[in-house]
């Protein structure tokens, strides 16, 4: 029986991972970690009886320790505690579902400890792909993408040769078809109203700006070792085609499925085997129409900004990501307007002097500095 | 350098195979065969300098022999001559592009001689799949589908496990959306007016009746060893998605490409390698929309008739195919109306007493008898 640790078990991907675990019924949950939602984490701990639970927030960890005093479950805390959970001896696979750069360090430690990674945390590869991928290869660790797009590409790559282009689909987010003028005064509520996917708040905003797609392009570059010039983005409103691979002979393989994150989660959990689907089958004749458009790069400049960050490399994607995380939080907190998210990211990138091969420590420092600068 | 024999080199698939040969520039054409179009066959022979050309029509073969008297090319004739060309020592792969059951016997001989088969002739597997596929396995011969649909499935099958359903797409042909009343008086010209594909006359009519799709379902059953209940048909008007494979976890892999037969031809010729595409790349954002519908099984009963023939097995698919070939010819000759094609096939099937495991000889006899009966 495969044993897993879920980092970020109370979030959107975390809870859906547990739904997949329930459905599959042959996976042991050995560790759960959360930021601070100890009410849900306690319920999860009582249900799945992991060996370890970790809480990032120290005082909430202390609280949870009291709550779980009647159990054998070890409660640990802080970043250190999360890394402890991610490297537990009994764990075979780590589901990396922490949102943001906070997910990087435990994934790094888990790979060092030889754990396979089900990677839902984009920032790991966006900020440190040049470190993480070689390390994973060195350690013989599987990097299984949990993003629907990257999982689709993973499934469409039948052999690692003859790949001409990766084609990542984008739903277009909440504001597809809008003009810059129309976006001037959109609200947080408007931005959170995604047409197809039920996701966390951060990623839903990233979807509306197309930042999410930019991050995915950078992630795909690292994950599949494909040049940026060969990673295309096409808007596909229905979110049925999750991504495609174009081959040398101009044939294209596309992966389709109902928009349900539990499908790529399940695929990672069961890999290299495949189980019956928790996601519903696709009925194409009911869906009837799939539409595709060029992305509007003028209204949504985040895409080209991300491409620029990726191509520049070094510490630039760290800045791109950190500035975006900070700016999205400011938008969610009502401090800036929607269009200012990308503007702030661009300014932060303009001010930055690139460090060619940043270490994990430098990445963390740059990240902190960028956030600090933006929040002043 | 791979050496090929093209059976049916003057037909639609044959001429497109030679275009792919020109494009690939590293394939030797060792043999060409045709029914009777010796003008084109002579030009092909002078250009590609094969060792052998074969003509089915005896007097036309004699004529071609005179025309090519100034060359070293061996000219042979009749069914025997075509089988000779298909089993030539120097040939590695036989492109089976003869239309109709006439293609069966040379394919059988070619497999016996250990040649890989690029199979464009549906009737080979429709009428004799239970003989051909085990023989190909026994001889270690590659069966490479040249139909766009079967090639798509071939490309979408990444592993031979976890396959839930094959989903074959149908363009819907010239008469998609019509009612039976509207089909009462359609002309040959109407039927030949296919929306997407430029194909031979027989297959274009089969596309209009959906007979072609029925034949493809039977072919797919044999080629991929999948039960009839797990082979679905979905109408897809744009002919961009050439077919799909649904996996156990409800993910679907689809192969897309511009509708160009030279793509699957080239893929078969270069297999297991892949070359740059003779077919143009797909630009999904220009195509914009892909649509899917349930097939109209009432207006186009050929689909269920073919499924019934396939499921019944034995000699029934032979009858289905032979009656259809004869009826299509009668329609093209202006002897029957469009809707009578399927009616004649159904009647022939009703009258037939199934032979469980017909031999190649019996298949040929049944075929002749059915055609004879219909032409009386």
Interface residues (C-beta under 8 A of the other chain):
Chain A: X155 X156 X158 X161 X162 X167 X234 X235 X241 X244 X246 X247 X248 X249 X250 X251 X252 X253 X254 X255 X256 X257 X258 X263 X266 X267 X270 X274 X275 X276 X277 X279 X280 X281 X282 X284 X285 X287 X288 X289 X290 X291 X292 X293 X294
Chain B: X155 X156 X158 X161 X162 X167 X234 X235 X241 X244 X246 X247 X248 X249 X250 X251 X252 X253 X254 X255 X256 X257 X258 X263 X266 X267 X270 X274 X275 X276 X277 X279 X280 X281 X282 X284 X285 X287 X288 X289 X290 X291 X292 X293 X294
